[in-house]
Amino acid sequence: MQRLMYLLPLLAFAGLLAYLAIGLGRDPSNIPSVLIDKSAPQFELMAIEGYEEGLAATDLKGEVSLVNFWGSWCISCRIEHPLLMQLAEANEIPIYGIDWKDPPGKGAQWLEQFGDPYTKIGDDADGRVAIEFGITGAPETFIIDREGRIRYKFAGPITPQIWETTIAPVIRELRNEG
């Protein structure tokens, strides 16, 4: 019995190490979404200050597109923004932006400074649409198919490597579905 008392802390420590090893081996940007293969949430957002046209769920139908949640306060959004600009300039894919929890005017100032890659932009100042999409932080990007269904979610900044190895192949596959 006394021997078991000495082994118990060792066994607990070994269990904790195994638990941590499993957690550290996971990709933090791979956050599952219950919305995969389901229609995008229904929403209608006003335009951000300085823009005339907002964004609605109906805009997401008809062609494969990206929905990118971002904010002027988001440091990681600055990391991915040059790639979004390249994609927009090359006319790779329509990119719809949702300005998440920005004070009035800040999103427009940010886009004026860094460029506007978005086909349309909606203002989600209160974060309700982000909640419906299951956003955990910015930036987060969704791939939407022609029928308006969410087919993939990526959490974090999109880099050229992530674009080439992860996101572009999903887009090509969806476009080839006909």
TALIN-V908311 format. One record per residue. N is the residue number from 0. RES is the residue in one small letter. OMEGA is omega in radians with two decimals (999 if undefined). Layout:
n	res	omega
N	RES	OMEGA
N	RES	OMEGA
This chain:
n	res	omega
0	m	-3.13
1	q	3.12
2	r	3.12
3	l	3.12
4	m	3.11
5	y	-3.12
6	l	-3.08
7	l	3.09
8	p	3.12
9	l	3.11
10	l	3.10
11	a	3.12
12	f	3.11
13	a	3.09
14	g	3.10
15	l	3.10
16	l	3.13
17	a	3.13
18	y	3.14
19	l	3.13
20	a	3.11
21	i	-3.13
22	g	-3.13
23	l	3.14
24	g	-3.11
25	r	3.11
26	d	-3.09
27	p	3.13
28	s	3.13
29	n	-3.14
30	i	-3.11
31	p	3.12
32	s	3.09
33	v	-3.09
34	l	-3.13
35	i	-3.11
36	d	3.05
37	k	3.11
38	s	3.05
39	a	3.11
40	p	3.08
41	q	3.14
42	f	3.02
43	e	-3.08
44	l	3.04
45	m	3.06
46	a	3.03
47	i	-3.10
48	e	-3.14
49	g	3.12
50	y	-3.09
51	e	-3.01
52	e	3.10
53	g	-3.08
54	l	3.10
55	a	3.12
56	a	-3.14
57	t	3.11
58	d	-3.03
59	l	-3.12
60	k	3.04
61	g	3.10
62	e	3.11
63	v	-3.08
64	s	3.06
65	l	2.95
66	v	-3.05
67	n	3.05
68	f	-3.07
69	w	3.06
70	g	-3.13
71	s	-3.13
72	w	-2.99
73	c	3.13
74	i	-3.13
75	s	3.11
76	c	3.08
77	r	3.14
78	i	-3.08
79	e	-3.01
80	h	3.10
81	p	3.10
82	l	3.10
83	l	3.09
84	m	3.11
85	q	3.14
86	l	3.14
87	a	-3.13
88	e	3.12
89	a	-3.13
90	n	-3.11
91	e	-3.02
92	i	3.03
93	p	3.12
94	i	3.11
95	y	-3.10
96	g	3.01
97	i	-3.13
98	d	-2.95
99	w	3.01
100	k	3.06
101	d	2.99
102	p	-3.14
103	p	3.08
104	g	-3.08
105	k	3.13
106	g	3.13
107	a	3.09
108	q	-3.13
109	w	3.14
110	l	3.08
111	e	-3.11
112	q	-3.00
113	f	-3.12
114	g	-3.08
115	d	3.12
116	p	-2.93
117	y	3.05
118	t	3.05
119	k	-3.13
120	i	3.05
121	g	-3.12
122	d	3.11
123	d	-3.05
124	a	-3.12
125	d	3.06
126	g	-3.10
127	r	3.14
128	v	3.09
129	a	3.11
130	i	3.14
131	e	3.10
132	f	-3.13
133	g	-3.12
134	i	3.08
135	t	-3.14
136	g	3.13
137	a	-0.09
138	p	2.96
139	e	-3.06
140	t	3.12
141	f	2.97
142	i	-3.10
143	i	3.13
144	d	-3.07
145	r	-3.11
146	e	3.13
147	g	3.12
148	r	3.06
149	i	-3.12
150	r	3.14
151	y	3.09
152	k	3.05
153	f	3.11
154	a	3.13
155	g	-3.13
156	p	3.08
157	i	3.08
158	t	3.08
159	p	3.14
160	q	3.11
161	i	3.10
162	w	-3.06
163	e	-3.02
164	t	-3.01
165	t	-2.96
166	i	-3.12
167	a	3.10
168	p	3.10
169	v	3.13
170	i	3.12
171	r	-3.14
172	e	3.14
173	l	3.12
174	r	3.14
175	n	3.11
176	e	3.08
177	g	999
